[in-house]
């Protein structure tokens, strides 16, 4: 579903968040806060995961929780993120896109 701006013909795109580096118990709080802020303003969020170098179960828990709450699109997951999703089976139900452009167009 796409939301249109009143009086405009362009779709309203979900906010894009692009965390980088390692996401684990000690570093997940800022991303969680950014997601909550984005969801307070709009329905749905795109997570550009291309610059995540490490992600643990804390990140996975956050992603699954957000997936259950709203339209979460994960764009360009890095090899580390894809490995986590494949090992846990999360790649079978999360909305994954090879590019940011693809996630925004979905």
C-alpha positions as CSV (number, residue, x, y, z in Angstrom):
1,X,0.0,0.0,0.0
2,X,1.3,3.5,-0.9
3,X,0.3,6.7,0.8
4,X,-0.1,9.8,-1.3
5,X,0.6,13.3,-0.2
6,X,-2.6,15.4,-0.2
7,X,-2.8,17.3,-3.5
8,X,0.3,15.6,-4.9
9,X,0.6,12.6,-7.1
10,X,3.9,11.3,-5.7
11,X,3.8,8.5,-3.2
12,X,5.0,9.2,0.4
13,X,8.1,7.0,0.9
14,X,8.9,5.4,4.2
15,X,11.8,6.8,6.1
16,X,15.2,5.2,5.4
17,X,17.5,4.3,8.3
18,X,21.1,3.3,7.5
19,X,23.0,2.0,10.5
20,X,26.6,1.1,10.1
21,X,29.2,-1.0,11.9
22,X,28.4,-3.5,14.6
23,X,24.9,-3.9,16.1
24,X,24.8,-5.8,19.3
25,X,23.6,-5.5,22.9
26,X,25.9,-2.5,23.6
27,X,25.1,-0.6,20.4
28,X,21.5,-1.3,19.5
29,X,19.7,1.3,21.6
30,X,20.3,4.3,19.2
31,X,18.9,2.3,16.2
32,X,15.9,1.2,18.3
33,X,15.2,4.8,19.2
34,X,15.5,6.0,15.6
35,X,13.1,3.3,14.5
36,X,10.6,4.3,17.2
37,X,10.9,8.0,16.2
38,X,10.4,7.1,12.5
39,X,7.3,5.0,13.2
40,X,5.8,7.7,15.4
41,X,5.7,9.9,12.2
42,X,5.0,7.3,9.5
43,X,3.8,3.8,8.9
44,X,6.7,1.6,7.8
45,X,10.4,1.9,7.6
46,X,13.2,0.9,5.3
47,X,16.4,-0.4,6.9
48,X,19.4,0.0,4.6
49,X,21.5,-2.8,6.0
50,X,24.4,-2.5,3.5
51,X,26.9,-1.0,6.0
52,X,26.3,-3.4,9.0
53,X,29.5,-5.3,9.6
54,X,28.2,-7.5,12.5
55,X,24.8,-8.2,13.9
56,X,23.8,-10.5,16.8
57,X,20.6,-11.8,18.3
58,X,19.8,-8.4,19.7
59,X,19.6,-7.0,16.2
60,X,17.6,-10.0,15.1
61,X,15.1,-9.5,18.0
62,X,14.7,-5.9,17.1
63,X,14.1,-6.6,13.4
64,X,11.6,-9.4,14.0
65,X,9.7,-7.2,16.5
66,X,9.5,-4.3,14.1
67,X,8.5,-6.7,11.3
68,X,5.5,-7.8,13.3
69,X,4.5,-4.3,14.1
70,X,4.7,-2.6,10.7
71,X,5.9,-2.7,7.1
72,X,9.7,-3.3,7.5
73,X,11.7,-3.5,4.4
74,X,15.4,-4.5,4.6
75,X,17.5,-3.1,1.8
76,X,20.9,-4.4,0.6
77,X,21.7,-6.6,3.6
78,X,25.4,-7.0,4.0
79,X,26.9,-10.5,4.0
80,X,27.0,-10.5,7.8
81,X,23.3,-9.6,8.1
82,X,22.4,-12.2,5.4
83,X,24.3,-14.9,7.2
84,X,22.4,-14.1,10.4
85,X,19.1,-14.2,8.6
86,X,19.9,-17.4,6.8
87,X,21.2,-19.3,9.8
88,X,18.1,-18.4,11.8
89,X,15.6,-18.8,9.0
90,X,14.5,-15.2,9.2
91,X,15.2,-14.8,5.5
92,X,12.1,-16.9,4.8
93,X,9.7,-14.3,6.2
94,X,11.4,-10.9,6.3
95,X,10.9,-8.5,3.4
96,X,14.4,-8.4,1.9
97,X,15.4,-6.4,-1.2
98,X,18.8,-6.4,-3.0
99,X,18.8,-2.6,-3.4
100,X,17.6,0.4,-1.6
101,X,15.8,1.5,-4.7
102,X,13.9,-1.9,-4.8
103,X,12.9,-1.5,-1.2
104,X,11.6,2.0,-1.7
105,X,9.6,1.0,-4.9
106,X,7.9,-2.0,-3.1
